Amino acid sequence: MPLSEETLNMVTQRGVAEIIDENEFRRLLQKGDPLRLKMGFDPSSRDIHLGHVVGLRKLRQLQNLGHQVVLIVGDWTAQIGDPSGQSVTRPVLTHEDVIANAETYLRQFFKVVDESRTEVIWQSEWYGKFTLTDVVKLTGSFTVAQMLARDDFRKRFEQNRPIAITELLYPLLQAYDSVMVKADVEFGGTDQKFNLLMGRELQELRGQRPQQCFMVPILEGTDGVQKMSKSLGNYIGVDEAPQEQYGKVLSLPDNLIDSYFTLLTDTPLADIQAMGEAMASGAVNPMEYKKRLAREIVEQFWSADGAQAAQEHFERTVQRREAPEDIPTLRYASTGKGALTVFGDGGESQVASAAPAADVIHALGLASSKAEAKRLVSQGAVEVDGVRVTDTLPIHDGAVVKVGKRKFVRLVEDKG
C-alpha cells in the first residue's frame, strides 16, 4: 500500500538535514520493498546521548514502516583514528574495552530502536580475515585527491598538520562495510557526509545499487552553542537517571525548545509553532514548555511515573529550594588527627577536616575532579544545611551537602 504524502514528509523532512538522493529514496519507500538501513558505530565510549537519538528515532520510524535496521559494531575500526571534524584521533582501545563499550551501547541503543527488527553485525566478521592484498585492492578504488576533498583533511593538509595514513583508511573501511551488508540506506550526522558518499561510490564500483545517504542534524548541547558531546560536558545521556535528565532539559537555553521538540519528540509541528508564537509574544513562560519537553524526553527512556517523580523532585529542590525526601547518605569517621576518612562507593579516602571546601567536595565524590570542585565552590554552587560555602566545608553528623542544583548527600558519622 502506497504511503501517504504526510507519512513521506514526516520521514524525509522532519529531523532531516539532507538525503542523497531524496527523490530516489522517496521512490524506494513508495515501492514498499524492505530496505536495509545501515548505521555503524565504533564503541570508543559506552554512552549514548540525545544527539545520537535524533538518528535513532528515524531508524525506529522506518522500522515501523517495515524496514530492516542493520547495526554494524565497529569492533575492528575502533582502534583506528577518525577525527570526524574534531582533528583529534581516537585512543586505541583494548579488545576488552571494545566489548564492554559495545554491550553498554547496545543496551541503550535498544531503548529507542526495536531490537527484534535489528540485525547486529560485528565488523570483525570480514576485517578479521583481511590480508594486506585486500587492503591494497581497497585503497586502489580511490585517489588521494578524493580523500583531500574531505573538509577536515583538506584544512589540516593546507595547514601542514599531520594526517595519519590510518585516518585516510577509515572512510574506505566504512564504505566497504556498506558493500558487505548490501546497505540500501546509510544513516549519519552531517559530519559523516563524506564517508557516506564514499560508501555510495564504492557500492557502485562493486556492481551494487548505490546506497541512499540519510543525514540528520547535529543537536546542540545544553550550552546552546556547541554540538552535544560528552567531552564538552554539555550532554544529556540516554542512561542518566530521570531526575538528571529532567533537570538538564530544564537548564536548556530557551532558543533550543523548538529544535528539541522537533528532533526528539512526536509533538505535532503545528503545536511547536504555536509554542514559539506564545513565547515570542510573552503569553507563556518558556519554563512551562521546558517542563513539557522534559517530561516527554524522560518518558521515552523511563516511564510516565519516572517523569512525574523527576518533575516533583525538580520543583521541590530547585524551584522551592527544599531538600529531597530520599537524600543518599555518605559515611565518614574522624581519625582524631585532624583528618576525616570518607567511606564511598569508590573505597576509602582521607581529607584534612580543615581542608579547602573544594578538596572536601572532591573527597566526598561530589565532583569528578578538584578542578570541577573549585569551579562549583567559586560559582556559589555548594551549600551545607542551606548556607553557601566559600572557604572550608563544615562537616557534622546529619549535615546536608548540596552541590549544584540537583546533587544532595547527607553526612553520617561512623562512630563504630
C-alpha positions as CSV (number, residue, x, y, z in Angstrom):
1,M,0.0,0.0,0.0
2,P,1.5,3.4,-1.0
3,L,2.5,5.7,1.8
4,S,0.5,8.9,2.3
5,E,2.2,12.2,1.5
6,E,2.0,13.1,5.2
7,T,4.0,9.9,6.1
8,L,6.5,10.5,3.4
9,N,7.1,14.1,4.5
10,M,7.4,13.0,8.1
11,V,10.1,10.6,7.3
12,T,12.0,12.7,4.7
13,Q,11.7,16.2,6.1
14,R,11.2,16.3,9.9
15,G,14.5,15.8,11.7
16,V,16.4,15.6,8.4
17,A,19.4,17.6,7.2
18,E,19.9,16.1,3.8
19,I,19.1,12.9,1.8
20,I,21.1,11.9,-1.2
21,D,19.2,11.2,-3.4
22,E,15.8,12.3,-1.8
23,N,13.7,11.6,-4.9
24,E,15.1,8.1,-5.3
25,F,14.7,7.5,-1.5
26,R,11.0,8.5,-1.7
27,R,10.6,6.2,-4.7
28,L,12.0,3.3,-2.8
29,L,9.8,4.0,0.1
30,Q,6.7,4.1,-2.1
31,K,7.8,0.8,-3.8
32,G,7.4,-0.9,-0.5
33,D,10.2,-3.4,-0.6
34,P,12.0,-3.8,2.8
35,L,15.2,-1.6,2.8
36,R,18.4,-2.4,4.7
37,L,19.1,0.6,6.9
38,K,22.7,0.7,7.9
39,M,24.1,2.5,10.9
40,G,27.6,1.9,12.2
41,F,29.2,2.8,15.5
42,D,32.7,2.5,16.8
43,P,32.5,1.5,20.5
44,S,35.0,4.1,21.6
45,S,32.7,5.0,24.5
46,R,29.9,3.4,26.4
47,D,27.2,6.0,26.4
48,I,24.6,7.4,24.0
49,H,23.3,10.9,24.4
50,L,20.3,12.8,22.9
51,G,22.5,13.8,20.0
52,H,22.6,10.2,18.9
53,V,18.8,9.8,19.5
54,V,18.0,12.1,16.6
55,G,19.1,9.5,14.1
56,L,17.9,6.6,16.1
57,R,14.3,7.9,16.0
58,K,14.4,8.0,12.2
59,L,15.5,4.3,12.3
60,R,12.6,3.5,14.5
61,Q,10.2,5.3,12.2
62,L,11.4,3.3,9.2
63,Q,11.2,0.1,11.2
64,N,7.6,0.8,11.9
65,L,7.1,1.0,8.1
66,G,8.6,-2.5,7.7
67,H,12.3,-1.8,7.0
68,Q,15.3,-3.6,8.5
69,V,17.9,-1.9,10.6
70,V,21.5,-3.3,10.2
71,L,23.7,-2.1,13.0
72,I,27.4,-2.6,12.4
73,V,29.6,-2.7,15.6
74,G,33.0,-1.3,14.6
75,D,34.9,-3.6,16.8
76,W,37.8,-3.6,14.3
77,T,38.0,0.0,13.3
78,A,37.6,1.2,17.0
79,Q,41.4,1.2,17.1
80,I,41.7,3.5,14.1
81,G,41.7,7.3,14.5
82,D,38.7,9.1,13.0
83,P,38.8,12.9,13.6
84,S,35.1,13.4,12.5
85,G,35.7,17.1,12.2
86,Q,37.5,17.4,15.6
87,S,41.1,17.0,14.3
88,V,41.8,14.6,17.2
89,T,42.4,10.9,16.7
90,R,40.6,8.5,19.0
91,P,42.5,6.5,21.6
92,V,43.5,2.9,20.9
93,L,41.2,0.5,22.8
94,T,41.8,-3.0,24.0
95,H,39.6,-5.8,22.9
96,E,38.1,-6.0,26.4
97,D,37.3,-2.2,26.3
98,V,35.6,-2.6,22.9
99,I,33.3,-5.5,24.1
100,A,32.4,-3.7,27.3
101,N,31.6,-0.5,25.5
102,A,29.6,-2.3,22.8
103,E,27.4,-4.1,25.3
104,T,26.5,-0.9,27.2
105,Y,25.9,0.9,23.9
106,L,23.6,-1.8,22.6
107,R,21.5,-1.8,25.7
108,Q,21.0,2.0,25.4
109,F,20.5,1.7,21.6
110,F,17.6,-0.6,22.1
111,K,15.8,1.9,24.3
112,V,14.9,3.6,21.0
113,V,15.3,1.1,18.2
114,D,13.3,-2.2,18.1
115,E,15.7,-5.0,18.9
116,S,13.5,-7.6,17.2
117,R,13.8,-5.8,13.9
118,T,17.6,-5.1,14.1
119,E,20.4,-7.2,12.7
120,V,23.6,-6.7,14.7
121,I,26.8,-7.5,12.8
122,W,30.3,-7.3,14.2
123,Q,32.7,-5.8,11.7
124,S,35.5,-8.2,12.5
125,E,33.4,-10.9,10.6
126,W,35.1,-9.6,7.4
127,Y,38.0,-7.5,8.6
128,G,39.3,-10.2,10.8
129,K,40.1,-12.1,7.6
130,F,41.6,-9.2,5.7
131,T,45.0,-9.5,4.2
132,L,47.5,-6.9,3.0
133,T,46.4,-7.7,-0.5
134,D,42.8,-6.9,0.4
135,V,43.9,-3.6,1.9
136,V,45.9,-2.6,-1.2
137,K,43.0,-3.5,-3.5
138,L,40.6,-1.4,-1.4
139,T,42.9,1.6,-1.5
140,G,43.1,1.3,-5.3
141,S,39.4,2.3,-5.5
142,F,40.0,5.9,-4.6
143,T,42.6,8.6,-5.1
144,V,44.4,10.9,-2.7
145,A,42.6,13.9,-4.3
146,Q,39.3,12.3,-3.3
147,M,40.5,11.9,0.3
148,L,41.6,15.5,0.5
149,A,38.1,16.6,-0.6
150,R,37.1,15.9,3.0
151,D,37.0,19.2,4.7
152,D,38.9,18.2,7.8
153,F,41.7,16.5,5.9
154,R,41.9,19.4,3.4
155,K,42.3,22.0,6.2
156,R,44.9,20.0,8.0
157,F,46.8,19.4,4.8
158,E,46.8,23.2,3.9
159,Q,48.0,24.0,7.5
160,N,50.8,21.4,7.2
161,R,49.3,19.5,10.1
162,P,49.7,15.7,10.3
163,I,47.2,13.3,8.8
164,A,47.9,9.6,9.7
165,I,47.5,7.0,6.9
166,T,45.2,5.1,9.2
167,E,42.8,8.1,9.1
168,L,42.7,8.1,5.3
169,L,41.8,4.4,5.5
170,Y,38.8,4.9,7.8
171,P,36.4,6.3,5.2
172,L,37.4,3.4,2.9
173,L,36.7,0.8,5.6
174,Q,33.3,2.4,6.4
175,A,32.5,2.3,2.7
176,Y,33.4,-1.3,2.5
177,D,31.0,-2.1,5.4
178,S,28.2,-0.8,3.1
179,V,29.3,-3.3,0.4
180,M,29.4,-6.2,2.8
181,V,25.9,-5.7,4.2
182,K,24.4,-4.5,0.9
183,A,23.1,-1.4,2.5
184,D,20.2,0.4,0.8
185,V,20.4,3.5,3.1
186,E,23.2,4.6,5.5
187,F,22.5,7.0,8.4
188,G,24.7,9.5,10.0
189,G,25.1,13.1,11.1
190,T,26.0,15.9,8.7
191,D,29.7,15.5,9.7
192,Q,29.6,12.0,8.2
193,K,28.6,13.1,4.7
194,F,32.0,12.4,3.1
195,N,32.1,8.9,4.5
196,L,28.5,8.1,3.5
197,L,29.2,9.2,-0.1
198,M,32.3,7.0,-0.2
199,G,30.1,4.1,0.6
200,R,27.7,5.0,-2.2
201,E,30.6,5.3,-4.7
202,L,32.3,2.0,-3.7
203,Q,29.0,0.1,-3.9
204,E,28.5,1.3,-7.5
205,L,32.1,0.3,-8.3
206,R,31.3,-3.2,-7.0
207,G,28.2,-3.5,-9.1
208,Q,25.7,-2.8,-6.3
209,R,22.9,-0.3,-6.2
210,P,24.4,2.8,-4.5
211,Q,23.0,3.4,-1.0
212,Q,21.0,6.5,-0.1
213,C,22.7,8.8,2.3
214,F,20.4,9.9,5.1
215,M,21.9,12.7,7.2
216,V,20.3,14.1,10.4
217,P,21.0,17.5,12.0
218,I,23.7,18.0,14.7
219,L,21.9,18.6,18.0
220,E,23.3,21.5,20.1
221,G,24.2,20.6,23.7
222,T,22.9,22.1,26.9
223,D,25.2,25.2,26.4
224,G,23.2,26.1,23.3
225,V,26.3,26.6,21.3
226,Q,28.4,23.5,20.6
227,K,27.2,20.1,19.4
228,M,26.2,17.8,22.2
229,S,29.3,15.9,23.4
230,K,30.4,14.1,26.5
231,S,33.9,15.6,26.2
232,L,32.4,19.1,26.3
233,G,30.1,18.2,29.3
234,N,27.0,19.6,27.5
235,Y,25.2,16.3,27.0
236,I,22.0,14.6,28.3
237,G,22.6,10.9,28.5
238,V,20.1,8.3,27.5
239,D,21.0,6.2,30.6
240,E,21.1,9.1,33.1
241,A,18.6,8.9,36.0
242,P,15.2,10.5,35.3
243,Q,15.9,13.4,37.8
244,E,19.2,14.2,36.0
245,Q,17.6,14.1,32.5
246,Y,14.7,16.3,33.6
247,G,17.0,18.8,35.3
248,K,19.3,19.1,32.4
249,V,16.4,19.7,30.0
250,L,15.2,22.5,32.3
251,S,18.6,24.1,32.0
252,L,18.4,24.4,28.2
253,P,18.5,27.9,26.7
254,D,15.0,29.0,25.6
255,N,16.1,29.1,21.9
256,L,16.6,25.3,21.9
257,I,13.0,24.5,22.9
258,D,11.8,24.4,19.2
259,S,14.6,22.2,17.9
260,Y,14.4,19.7,20.8
261,F,10.7,19.3,20.4
262,T,11.1,18.9,16.6
263,L,14.0,16.4,16.7
264,L,13.3,14.4,19.9
265,T,9.6,14.2,20.2
266,D,6.4,13.4,18.2
267,T,4.8,16.7,19.1
268,P,2.9,17.9,16.0
269,L,4.7,20.7,14.2
270,A,1.7,22.9,14.4
271,D,1.8,22.7,18.2
272,I,5.5,23.5,18.2
273,Q,4.9,26.6,16.0
274,A,2.1,27.7,18.4
275,M,4.5,27.3,21.4
276,G,7.1,29.5,19.6
277,E,4.5,32.2,18.9
278,A,3.3,32.1,22.5
279,M,6.8,32.5,23.9
280,A,7.6,35.3,21.4
281,S,4.5,37.3,22.5
282,G,5.2,36.8,26.2
283,A,1.9,35.0,26.7
284,V,3.6,31.9,28.2
285,N,6.7,31.5,30.3
286,P,9.2,29.2,28.4
287,M,9.7,27.2,31.6
288,E,6.2,25.7,31.1
289,Y,7.2,24.3,27.7
290,K,10.6,23.1,29.0
291,K,8.7,21.1,31.7
292,R,6.6,19.5,29.0
293,L,9.7,18.8,26.9
294,A,11.5,17.3,29.9
295,R,8.5,15.0,30.7
296,E,8.3,13.8,27.2
297,I,12.0,13.0,27.0
298,V,12.1,11.2,30.4
299,E,9.1,9.2,29.5
300,Q,10.8,7.9,26.3
301,F,13.6,6.3,28.3
302,W,12.0,5.6,31.6
303,S,8.3,5.9,32.3
304,A,5.4,8.3,32.9
305,D,5.8,7.7,36.6
306,G,9.6,8.4,36.4
307,A,8.9,11.7,34.6
308,Q,6.3,12.7,37.2
309,A,8.7,11.9,40.1
310,A,11.5,13.8,38.3
311,Q,9.3,16.9,37.9
312,E,8.3,16.8,41.6
313,H,11.9,16.5,42.6
314,F,12.9,19.5,40.4
315,E,10.1,21.7,41.7
316,R,10.9,20.8,45.3
317,T,14.6,21.0,45.2
318,V,15.3,23.7,42.6
319,Q,12.2,25.9,42.4
320,R,11.3,25.8,46.1
321,R,14.9,25.1,47.3
322,E,13.8,22.3,49.6
323,A,15.9,19.2,50.3
324,P,14.6,16.0,48.7
325,E,13.0,13.3,50.8
326,D,15.3,10.5,49.8
327,I,18.8,12.0,50.2
328,P,21.6,9.4,49.8
329,T,23.9,9.1,52.9
330,L,27.7,9.1,53.0
331,R,29.6,7.8,56.0
332,Y,32.6,9.5,57.4
333,A,34.8,9.0,60.5
334,S,37.2,11.3,62.3
335,T,40.8,9.9,62.7
336,G,41.4,12.1,65.7
337,K,44.4,13.7,63.9
338,G,42.6,16.5,62.2
339,A,41.6,14.3,59.3
340,L,38.5,12.6,58.1
341,T,38.1,9.2,56.4
342,V,35.2,9.1,53.9
343,F,33.6,5.7,53.0
344,G,32.3,5.9,49.5
345,D,31.4,3.6,46.6
346,G,35.0,4.0,45.3
347,G,36.5,3.0,48.6
348,E,38.0,5.0,51.4
349,S,39.6,8.4,51.1
350,Q,41.1,10.8,53.6
351,V,41.0,14.6,53.7
352,A,42.0,17.1,56.3
353,S,38.9,18.3,58.2
354,A,40.1,22.0,57.8
355,A,40.9,21.5,54.1
356,P,39.5,23.9,51.4
357,A,35.9,23.2,50.5
358,A,36.9,22.0,47.0
359,D,39.2,19.3,48.4
360,V,36.4,18.0,50.7
361,I,33.8,18.1,47.9
362,H,36.2,16.0,45.7
363,A,36.9,13.6,48.5
364,L,33.2,13.1,49.1
365,G,32.8,12.1,45.5
366,L,30.5,15.0,44.7
367,A,32.8,16.3,41.9
368,S,34.7,14.4,39.3
369,S,37.9,16.4,39.8
370,K,39.4,19.0,42.0
371,A,39.2,21.5,39.1
372,E,35.4,20.9,38.9
373,A,35.1,21.2,42.7
374,K,36.9,24.5,42.7
375,R,34.6,25.8,39.9
376,L,31.5,24.8,41.8
377,V,32.7,26.5,45.0
378,S,33.7,29.7,43.2
379,Q,30.2,29.8,41.5
380,G,28.5,29.5,44.9
381,A,27.0,26.1,44.0
382,V,28.0,24.4,47.2
383,E,25.9,24.6,50.3
384,V,25.8,22.9,53.7
385,D,22.4,23.0,55.5
386,G,21.3,25.7,53.2
387,V,24.3,28.0,53.8
388,R,26.6,28.8,50.9
389,V,30.2,27.6,51.3
390,T,33.1,29.8,50.3
391,D,36.1,28.6,52.3
392,T,36.1,25.5,54.4
393,L,33.2,23.0,54.4
394,P,31.7,22.4,57.9
395,I,31.2,18.7,58.5
396,H,29.0,17.4,61.2
397,D,26.7,14.4,61.7
398,G,23.5,14.8,59.8
399,A,24.8,17.7,57.6
400,V,23.1,18.0,54.2
401,V,25.5,19.0,51.5
402,K,24.1,20.3,48.2
403,V,26.3,20.6,45.1
404,G,24.9,22.3,42.1
405,K,21.1,22.3,41.6
406,R,20.3,18.6,41.9
407,K,23.0,16.8,43.9
408,F,22.4,16.2,47.6
409,V,24.1,14.0,50.2
410,R,23.6,13.6,53.9
411,L,26.7,13.0,56.0
412,V,26.5,10.4,58.7
413,E,29.3,9.9,61.2
414,D,30.5,6.4,61.7
415,K,31.2,6.1,65.4
416,G,31.8,2.4,65.4
